[in-house]
Amino acid sequence: MAEPEIDPQWQPVLQKSKLLDELYQDPKTRDETLRLIKAKYPDVRIPEIEVQDRVSQIEDKWEKRYEAREKVWQEREAKQSRAEAIEAMTAKGVAPAEVEAVEKLMVEGKIGDPAVAAEVFVTRRAAAAPRGAPQSFTFDMPNQKELFGTPSQRKNWARREAARVLDEVRQGGR
């Protein structure tokens, strides 16, 4: 069956109508077409677009709430994890004032376990601790009479000195 003859003055209207119908029927362009109509005529009710917009608003609202809760949970978990790490460090002998230094060591040394980092820190601290001045060795020189005296005087001096040293050793001295 042949299409009826259309008046030439209605030809452009028919073409535009076909174009709009094609855009409306295509799933890729349907939403944009309806949104264009809604933008041009805001009072026109288009339930498809209105429902999509409302669902999108609700999704955004819930997504923001979820992100806020997630942030709170992450902060709470981070605080708890840090408290546990500090507890592990103090158990290994780290003072509360030294916690930041241990955390810095963890970052620089790429150490993941706070207890291991605390052990390393305590070991380094002990190794780097200044040593006391070496104990001075005092040796009492005998007086000249004992040193250059008779052999029996030199022997008596040596025996007294040996007895004194043995007493110091027994008492935990040098």
C-alpha positions as CSV (number, residue, x, y, z in Angstrom):
1,M,0.0,0.0,0.0
2,A,1.4,3.3,-1.0
3,E,1.7,6.2,1.4
4,P,-0.8,8.9,1.0
5,E,0.3,12.1,-0.6
6,I,1.3,14.7,1.9
7,D,0.9,18.4,1.4
8,P,4.4,19.9,0.8
9,Q,3.8,22.5,3.5
10,W,3.5,19.7,6.1
11,Q,6.6,17.9,4.9
12,P,9.0,19.6,7.3
13,V,6.7,19.0,10.2
14,L,6.5,15.3,9.3
15,Q,10.3,15.0,9.1
16,K,10.7,16.7,12.5
17,S,8.0,14.4,14.0
18,K,9.8,11.3,12.6
19,L,13.1,12.6,14.0
20,L,11.6,13.1,17.4
21,D,9.9,9.7,17.3
22,E,13.2,8.0,16.4
23,L,15.0,9.8,19.2
24,Y,12.2,8.8,21.6
25,Q,12.2,5.1,20.5
26,D,16.0,4.7,20.7
27,P,17.0,3.6,24.3
28,K,20.3,5.5,24.0
29,T,18.7,8.8,23.4
30,R,15.3,8.4,25.1
31,D,16.3,10.0,28.4
32,E,18.1,12.9,26.8
33,T,15.1,13.6,24.6
34,L,12.7,13.6,27.6
35,R,15.1,15.8,29.5
36,L,15.2,18.3,26.6
37,I,11.4,18.4,26.6
38,K,11.3,18.9,30.4
39,A,14.0,21.7,30.1
40,K,11.9,23.5,27.5
41,Y,8.6,23.0,29.3
42,P,9.3,22.6,33.0
43,D,5.6,22.2,33.9
44,V,5.1,19.2,31.7
45,R,4.9,16.0,33.8
46,I,7.2,13.3,32.6
47,P,7.0,10.5,35.2
48,E,10.0,8.6,33.9
49,I,12.3,11.6,34.4
50,E,10.7,12.6,37.7
51,V,11.2,9.1,39.2
52,Q,14.8,8.9,37.9
53,D,15.6,12.3,39.4
54,R,13.9,11.4,42.8
55,V,15.8,8.0,42.9
56,S,19.0,9.8,42.1
57,Q,18.4,12.3,44.9
58,I,17.8,9.5,47.4
59,E,20.8,7.6,46.2
60,D,23.0,10.7,46.6
61,K,21.6,11.3,50.1
62,W,22.3,7.7,51.2
63,E,25.7,7.7,49.6
64,K,26.7,10.8,51.5
65,R,25.4,9.2,54.8
66,Y,27.3,6.0,54.0
67,E,30.5,7.9,53.3
68,A,30.2,9.9,56.5
69,R,29.7,6.7,58.5
70,E,32.5,5.0,56.7
71,K,34.8,7.9,57.6
72,V,33.7,7.7,61.3
73,W,34.4,4.0,61.3
74,Q,37.8,4.4,59.7
75,E,38.7,7.1,62.2
76,R,37.5,4.9,65.1
77,E,39.4,1.9,63.7
78,A,42.6,4.0,63.2
79,K,42.4,5.2,66.8
80,Q,41.9,1.7,68.2
81,S,44.8,0.4,66.0
82,R,47.1,3.2,67.2
83,A,46.1,2.5,70.9
84,E,46.9,-1.2,70.4
85,A,50.2,-0.3,68.7
86,I,51.2,2.1,71.6
87,E,50.3,-0.7,74.1
88,A,52.5,-3.1,72.2
89,M,55.3,-0.6,72.2
90,T,55.1,0.1,75.9
91,A,55.1,-3.6,76.5
92,K,58.5,-3.7,74.8
93,G,59.9,-0.9,76.9
94,V,59.2,2.2,75.0
95,A,58.3,5.3,77.0
96,P,55.1,7.2,76.0
97,A,57.3,10.2,75.0
98,E,59.2,8.0,72.6
99,V,56.1,6.6,70.7
100,E,56.5,9.2,67.9
101,A,60.1,8.3,67.4
102,V,59.1,4.6,67.1
103,E,56.4,5.6,64.6
104,K,59.0,7.5,62.6
105,L,61.3,4.5,62.7
106,M,58.4,2.4,61.4
107,V,57.9,4.7,58.4
108,E,61.6,5.1,57.6
109,G,62.5,1.5,58.2
110,K,59.3,0.2,56.5
111,I,58.5,-1.9,59.6
112,G,54.8,-2.9,59.7
113,D,54.6,-4.4,63.2
114,P,54.8,-1.9,66.1
115,A,56.2,-4.5,68.5
116,V,59.1,-5.3,66.1
117,A,59.7,-1.5,65.6
118,A,59.7,-1.1,69.4
119,E,62.3,-3.9,69.8
120,V,64.5,-2.3,67.2
121,F,64.1,1.1,68.8
122,V,64.9,-0.2,72.3
123,T,67.9,-2.1,71.0
124,R,69.3,0.9,69.1
125,R,68.7,3.1,72.1
126,A,70.6,0.7,74.3
127,A,73.4,0.5,71.8
128,A,73.6,4.2,71.4
129,A,73.5,5.0,75.1
130,P,76.6,6.7,76.3
131,R,79.0,4.6,78.2
132,G,80.2,5.7,81.5
133,A,83.8,6.9,81.8
134,P,86.0,3.9,82.0
135,Q,86.7,2.9,85.5
136,S,90.0,4.3,86.5
137,F,92.5,1.8,87.7
138,T,94.2,3.0,90.8
139,F,97.4,1.4,91.9
140,D,98.8,2.4,95.1
141,M,102.5,2.7,94.8
142,P,104.4,1.4,97.8
143,N,106.4,3.9,99.7
144,Q,110.1,3.9,98.8
145,K,111.0,1.9,101.9
146,E,108.7,-1.0,100.9
147,L,109.7,-0.7,97.2
148,F,113.4,-0.5,97.6
149,G,113.6,-2.1,101.0
150,T,114.5,-5.6,102.0
151,P,113.1,-8.5,100.1
152,S,110.8,-9.3,103.0
153,Q,109.4,-5.8,102.9
154,R,108.6,-6.1,99.2
155,K,106.9,-9.5,99.8
156,N,104.8,-8.1,102.6
157,W,103.7,-5.3,100.4
158,A,102.8,-7.7,97.5
159,R,100.8,-9.9,99.9
160,R,98.8,-7.0,101.3
161,E,98.0,-5.8,97.8
162,A,97.0,-9.3,96.6
163,A,94.7,-9.7,99.7
164,R,93.1,-6.3,99.0
165,V,92.4,-7.2,95.4
166,L,90.9,-10.5,96.3
167,D,88.6,-8.9,98.8
168,E,87.4,-6.4,96.1
169,V,86.7,-9.3,93.7
170,R,84.8,-11.3,96.2
171,Q,82.7,-8.2,97.0
172,G,81.8,-7.7,93.4
173,G,84.2,-4.9,92.8
174,R,86.1,-4.3,89.6
